[in-house]
Amino acid sequence: MTTRVLIVEDDIDIRGILARGLEAEGFSVGVAGRVEDALSAARDDAPEAVVLDITLPDGSGHDVCRSLREGGYPGAILFLSARDEVRDRAEGLALGADDYIVKPFVFDELLARLQVHLLRRREADTPRTVFTAGRLTLDINIRQVSFGEASARLTPREAELLALLMQEVNRPISRGEIFDRLWAGQGGLSLNVVDVYVGYLRSKLSDFVRLGGPVIVTVRGKGFMLDLRGQDFRH
């Protein structure tokens, strides 16, 4: 799908330069020159990014940024302003903007920074499907965990539990936190379900342990932890 960008700029010349440049790069472009129009366009058109001037005829770009973030807008916001004081940049970023570009600007730089922020947000919105801790790898889509040449298939809840432990490798996670993350809202269950599934998972990983793989240990008073037994790890 074409990426939609909203340009909020009351200067017709600058607005035209930005619109033509972004359209030439394959973006779908919407424009607004006032606070009210910007908020309406952001609500109706759901752009993935907003390029936002600060000085607008009916208010401030700060008002637009604040309203968007308070309303849960998830896209990238880049301020484009002639205001170049440090306090101006700090205020814009504190309101939730991703970047602050000072006029006069070079279009190629603006384009590059816009693309970086779009990519970062898309990556952040993409759920992880493969988790790695030392030599242990979990593909949560197919629920397969492997250590070297050995592998095992997990149930959906076992895979979720292992993914949680792998994300917090070498740090104990309490029973309560595990329960809240995996079983919250499911009536009739108690904290004991955590111990049950830890037992299941330990059984599935037992062959890995014999090969020198990670161990799920119980840390007294703190919960459960995936112990890599001195392996190098990343997560």
DOVEXMAR-91173 format. One record per residue (C-alpha): x, y, z. Coordinates in nm, 3 decimals, padded with zeros to 5 digits, always signed. Example, Ala and Ser with C-alpha at 12.3 -4.5 7.8 and 13.67 -1.06 7.14 Angstrom:
<atoms>
ATOM         X         Y         Z
ATOM   +01.230   -00.450   +00.780
ATOM   +01.367   -00.106   +00.714
</atoms>
This chain:
<atoms>
ATOM         X         Y         Z
ATOM   +00.000   +00.000   +00.000
ATOM   +00.107   +00.358   -00.065
ATOM   +00.234   +00.540   +00.241
ATOM   +00.022   +00.846   +00.321
ATOM   +00.187   +01.160   +00.460
ATOM   +00.006   +01.470   +00.586
ATOM   +00.181   +01.805   +00.535
ATOM   +00.068   +02.077   +00.774
ATOM   +00.213   +02.405   +00.643
ATOM   +00.052   +02.742   +00.580
ATOM   +00.320   +02.858   +00.336
ATOM   +00.182   +02.760   -00.004
ATOM   +00.524   +02.748   -00.171
ATOM   +00.680   +02.522   +00.090
ATOM   +00.368   +02.305   +00.097
ATOM   +00.387   +02.265   -00.280
ATOM   +00.757   +02.176   -00.277
ATOM   +00.701   +01.912   -00.012
ATOM   +00.391   +01.769   -00.179
ATOM   +00.550   +01.743   -00.523
ATOM   +00.872   +01.599   -00.383
ATOM   +00.702   +01.332   -00.173
ATOM   +00.461   +01.238   -00.449
ATOM   +00.758   +01.193   -00.683
ATOM   +00.898   +00.948   -00.426
ATOM   +00.577   +00.744   -00.433
ATOM   +00.399   +00.882   -00.126
ATOM   +00.031   +00.970   -00.113
ATOM   +00.016   +01.327   +00.018
ATOM   -00.252   +01.521   +00.203
ATOM   -00.215   +01.889   +00.291
ATOM   -00.351   +02.128   +00.552
ATOM   -00.275   +02.487   +00.639
ATOM   -00.462   +02.526   +00.967
ATOM   -00.486   +02.348   +01.301
ATOM   -00.850   +02.252   +01.255
ATOM   -00.790   +02.116   +00.904
ATOM   -00.483   +01.923   +01.021
ATOM   -00.669   +01.746   +01.301
ATOM   -00.959   +01.666   +01.070
ATOM   -00.727   +01.525   +00.802
ATOM   -00.532   +01.319   +01.055
ATOM   -00.856   +01.172   +01.188
ATOM   -01.018   +01.102   +00.851
ATOM   -00.720   +00.997   +00.637
ATOM   -00.504   +00.815   +00.899
ATOM   -00.164   +00.917   +00.758
ATOM   +00.141   +00.719   +00.863
ATOM   +00.337   +01.042   +00.916
ATOM   +00.274   +01.412   +00.970
ATOM   +00.520   +01.683   +00.865
ATOM   +00.420   +01.974   +01.085
ATOM   +00.497   +02.346   +01.089
ATOM   +00.474   +02.521   +01.426
ATOM   +00.342   +02.862   +01.327
ATOM   -00.008   +02.828   +01.186
ATOM   -00.271   +03.101   +01.134
ATOM   -00.520   +02.961   +01.385
ATOM   -00.284   +02.824   +01.646
ATOM   +00.035   +02.624   +01.688
ATOM   +00.173   +02.303   +01.550
ATOM   +00.240   +02.220   +01.913
ATOM   -00.137   +02.208   +01.963
ATOM   -00.168   +01.966   +01.671
ATOM   +00.108   +01.740   +01.802
ATOM   -00.034   +01.740   +02.154
ATOM   -00.386   +01.661   +02.033
ATOM   -00.265   +01.381   +01.808
ATOM   -00.059   +01.210   +02.077
ATOM   -00.327   +01.251   +02.343
ATOM   -00.571   +01.096   +02.097
ATOM   -00.345   +00.795   +02.049
ATOM   -00.206   +00.880   +01.705
ATOM   +00.059   +00.612   +01.638
ATOM   +00.237   +00.757   +01.334
ATOM   +00.556   +00.958   +01.297
ATOM   +00.547   +01.333   +01.360
ATOM   +00.824   +01.556   +01.224
ATOM   +00.831   +01.924   +01.307
ATOM   +00.950   +02.151   +01.024
ATOM   +01.005   +02.501   +01.158
ATOM   +01.214   +02.816   +01.127
ATOM   +01.243   +02.822   +01.506
ATOM   +01.593   +02.697   +01.574
ATOM   +01.645   +02.755   +01.946
ATOM   +01.729   +02.454   +02.161
ATOM   +01.421   +02.518   +02.377
ATOM   +01.201   +02.504   +02.064
ATOM   +01.342   +02.166   +01.967
ATOM   +01.313   +02.037   +02.322
ATOM   +00.950   +02.147   +02.349
ATOM   +00.857   +01.983   +02.021
ATOM   +01.020   +01.652   +02.112
ATOM   +00.869   +01.661   +02.462
ATOM   +00.523   +01.679   +02.306
ATOM   +00.583   +01.347   +02.132
ATOM   +00.739   +01.442   +01.799
ATOM   +00.990   +01.201   +01.646
ATOM   +01.211   +01.465   +01.488
ATOM   +01.264   +01.840   +01.449
ATOM   +01.395   +01.982   +01.120
ATOM   +01.491   +02.348   +01.091
ATOM   +01.406   +02.566   +00.791
ATOM   +01.558   +02.627   +00.545
ATOM   +01.582   +02.255   +00.482
ATOM   +01.723   +02.021   +00.220
ATOM   +01.448   +01.799   +00.081
ATOM   +01.671   +01.492   +00.051
ATOM   +01.757   +01.514   +00.422
ATOM   +01.392   +01.551   +00.519
ATOM   +01.304   +01.252   +00.300
ATOM   +01.577   +01.038   +00.454
ATOM   +01.473   +01.123   +00.809
ATOM   +01.107   +01.063   +00.729
ATOM   +01.186   +00.720   +00.586
ATOM   +01.394   +00.627   +00.893
ATOM   +01.111   +00.713   +01.132
ATOM   +00.855   +00.529   +00.921
ATOM   +01.076   +00.219   +00.917
ATOM   +01.133   +00.232   +01.294
ATOM   +00.763   +00.254   +01.367
ATOM   +00.678   -00.030   +01.130
ATOM   +00.944   -00.250   +01.289
ATOM   +00.811   -00.163   +01.634
ATOM   +00.459   -00.261   +01.524
ATOM   +00.572   -00.597   +01.385
ATOM   +00.549   -00.872   +01.644
ATOM   +00.864   -01.075   +01.696
ATOM   +00.833   -01.432   +01.575
ATOM   +01.185   -01.564   +01.644
ATOM   +01.353   -01.536   +01.984
ATOM   +01.716   -01.618   +02.052
ATOM   +01.905   -01.663   +02.378
ATOM   +02.255   -01.803   +02.348
ATOM   +02.223   -02.112   +02.127
ATOM   +01.855   -02.151   +02.207
ATOM   +01.615   -02.043   +01.933
ATOM   +01.236   -02.031   +01.942
ATOM   +01.016   -01.984   +01.636
ATOM   +00.686   -01.894   +01.796
ATOM   +00.490   -01.924   +01.470
ATOM   +00.555   -02.295   +01.438
ATOM   +00.615   -02.338   +01.814
ATOM   +00.951   -02.507   +01.764
ATOM   +01.247   -02.460   +01.995
ATOM   +01.596   -02.572   +01.901
ATOM   +01.938   -02.598   +02.062
ATOM   +02.210   -02.691   +01.816
ATOM   +02.082   -02.992   +01.624
ATOM   +01.818   -03.083   +01.884
ATOM   +01.463   -02.950   +01.860
ATOM   +01.123   -02.986   +02.027
ATOM   +00.766   -02.883   +01.954
ATOM   +00.573   -02.682   +02.212
ATOM   +00.210   -02.610   +02.280
ATOM   +00.096   -02.249   +02.222
ATOM   +00.107   -02.163   +02.594
ATOM   +00.445   -02.333   +02.644
ATOM   +00.583   -02.127   +02.353
ATOM   +00.447   -01.806   +02.504
ATOM   +00.601   -01.888   +02.840
ATOM   +00.940   -01.969   +02.689
ATOM   +00.934   -01.649   +02.480
ATOM   +00.870   -01.450   +02.797
ATOM   +01.161   -01.615   +02.979
ATOM   +01.390   -01.566   +02.677
ATOM   +01.311   -01.196   +02.664
ATOM   +01.415   -01.161   +03.028
ATOM   +01.704   -01.406   +03.013
ATOM   +01.908   -01.441   +03.334
ATOM   +01.650   -01.231   +03.523
ATOM   +01.393   -01.396   +03.751
ATOM   +01.027   -01.330   +03.672
ATOM   +00.775   -01.367   +03.952
ATOM   +00.483   -01.608   +03.937
ATOM   +00.246   -01.314   +03.958
ATOM   +00.403   -01.135   +03.661
ATOM   +00.400   -01.451   +03.450
ATOM   +00.037   -01.517   +03.544
ATOM   -00.064   -01.159   +03.457
ATOM   +00.116   -01.171   +03.123
ATOM   -00.017   -01.509   +03.009
ATOM   -00.335   -01.591   +03.200
ATOM   -00.490   -01.257   +03.299
ATOM   -00.866   -01.250   +03.247
ATOM   -00.906   -01.627   +03.241
ATOM   -01.137   -01.704   +03.532
ATOM   -01.101   -02.007   +03.755
ATOM   -00.721   -02.026   +03.735
ATOM   -00.472   -01.976   +04.016
ATOM   -00.099   -01.905   +04.033
ATOM   -00.041   -02.282   +04.039
ATOM   -00.095   -02.287   +03.663
ATOM   +00.243   -02.115   +03.628
ATOM   +00.419   -02.399   +03.815
ATOM   +00.235   -02.656   +03.602
ATOM   +00.349   -02.501   +03.274
ATOM   +00.703   -02.444   +03.398
ATOM   +00.708   -02.818   +03.469
ATOM   +00.584   -02.894   +03.118
ATOM   +00.846   -02.668   +02.967
ATOM   +01.128   -02.814   +03.175
ATOM   +01.032   -03.157   +03.048
ATOM   +01.038   -03.040   +02.686
ATOM   +01.384   -02.880   +02.736
ATOM   +01.537   -03.174   +02.925
ATOM   +01.727   -03.303   +02.622
ATOM   +01.877   -02.959   +02.570
ATOM   +01.992   -02.947   +02.932
ATOM   +02.180   -03.275   +02.884
ATOM   +02.358   -03.110   +02.590
ATOM   +02.461   -02.814   +02.803
ATOM   +02.161   -02.600   +02.717
ATOM   +01.980   -02.345   +02.934
ATOM   +01.795   -02.440   +03.250
ATOM   +01.474   -02.296   +03.393
ATOM   +01.566   -02.240   +03.755
ATOM   +01.354   -02.144   +04.053
ATOM   +01.490   -01.840   +04.237
ATOM   +01.361   -01.848   +04.593
ATOM   +01.126   -01.558   +04.662
ATOM   +01.168   -01.415   +04.310
ATOM   +01.019   -01.660   +04.063
ATOM   +01.156   -01.841   +03.757
ATOM   +01.454   -01.760   +03.538
ATOM   +01.607   -01.895   +03.219
ATOM   +01.969   -01.959   +03.318
ATOM   +02.208   -01.981   +03.024
ATOM   +02.476   -02.148   +03.236
ATOM   +02.749   -01.907   +03.132
ATOM   +02.669   -01.901   +02.760
ATOM   +02.702   -01.585   +02.555
ATOM   +02.351   -01.458   +02.495
ATOM   +02.148   -01.205   +02.303
ATOM   +01.775   -01.134   +02.304
</atoms>
